[in-house]
Amino acid sequence: MSKIAYTGSGSPEPVRRELARFMEGKGYPMDILQLGLKPPRDAYEQKEMLKGYEVIISLGEQYSDRCLRYLSDDLRLLSRHGVGIDEISLDTATELGIAVCNAKGTLSACVAECALSLILMALHQYPALDRGVRAGDWNQEAFSSDLSGKVIGLVGFGDIAQGLAGLLSGFRCRILAYDPYFNEAAGRRLGVAACTLDALLAEADVVSLHTPLTGQTQGMVDAAFLAKMKPSAILVNTSRGRLVVERDLADALRAGTIAAAGLDCTEQEPIAQDSPLLELGNVILLPHVAAHTYEGQLRAGLMACQNAIDFLEGRDPASLCNPGYRGHAHRAAEVLA
């Protein structure tokens, strides 16, 4: 029997219970580990606890080069209970014959809802008005703009961006998207037009980030990027905090280069207490919780578990992230022996 660990002790208890029941019913009991990691949450800190497992279903901790090498005698699969894999050293996993998969598509709905919520809150200044009311300021002179009829710019046009485009359909917005791999069929279905990044920044009333964190995208939202946006525009980020150069964003918000921002993620998490963003009233800050719905977490967890079962039974997981691991098939095959 293969040893399976689930590191999602921080997920909601009803979700953990349902995932354990699912795996038990399929004949694959798993250990639920309490890693107790703190940011930056490198699993290497608890390497002894993880040693000996052939499959790890991970909630979001980092698997660095040294961690994967330490676990590689036994580890055959990292199955992400989530979508992003930037916390996993993918090249090292591939080199060591460790398969990596994620729960692609399972969190798109809840993250798209969060993006829409941030757009509406930033556009209408609701958080600032709420704070004012609580402080005794009954400000009826505050006016804002309709979302209806606005131009929305999507930087990236994957599952979440497409979900947001669907939610926006009732607002009669014109939607633009910049993506080097633009999905033409989805664009036609959702009424989204492809354009260059510069054209998007020049026209959009809202710029919403939906691109993965890579060496090319890290820090892409810098002073030059922000200077191309309209002074009335809003920036929304439900993707990864390190896409944005935080000090440049703070400068732009302070100077009126752009009007407001809504962020579910920050450059450092938890946000540094000396971050200039904390001083600004025209930015909404969330603690990276866009994907934190019970339904979304259950969908992601069930897919992560099914990916593990498929792998153990000799089938490709539905969302394999590093097919090159097969070049080291002698390693991966041992788990099936």
Buried (B, 14 or more C-beta within 10 A) or exposed (E): EBBBBBBBEEBBEEBBEBBBEBBEEBEBEBEBBEBEBEEEBBBBBBEEBBEEBBBBBBBBBBBBBEBBBBBBEBBBBBBBBBBBBEBBBBEBBBBBBBBBBBBBBBBBBBBBBBBBBBBBBBBBBBBBBEEBEEEEEEEEEEEEBEBEEBBBBBBBBBBBBBBBBBBBEEBEBBBBBBBEEBBEEBBEEBEBEBBEBEBBBBBBBBBBBBBBBEEEBBBBBBEEBBEBBBEEBBBBBBBBBBBBBBBBBBBBBEEEBBBBBBBBBBBEBEBEEEBBBEEBEBBBBBEBEBBBBEEBBBBBBBBBBBBBBBBBEEEEBBBBBBEBBBEBEEBBEEBEE
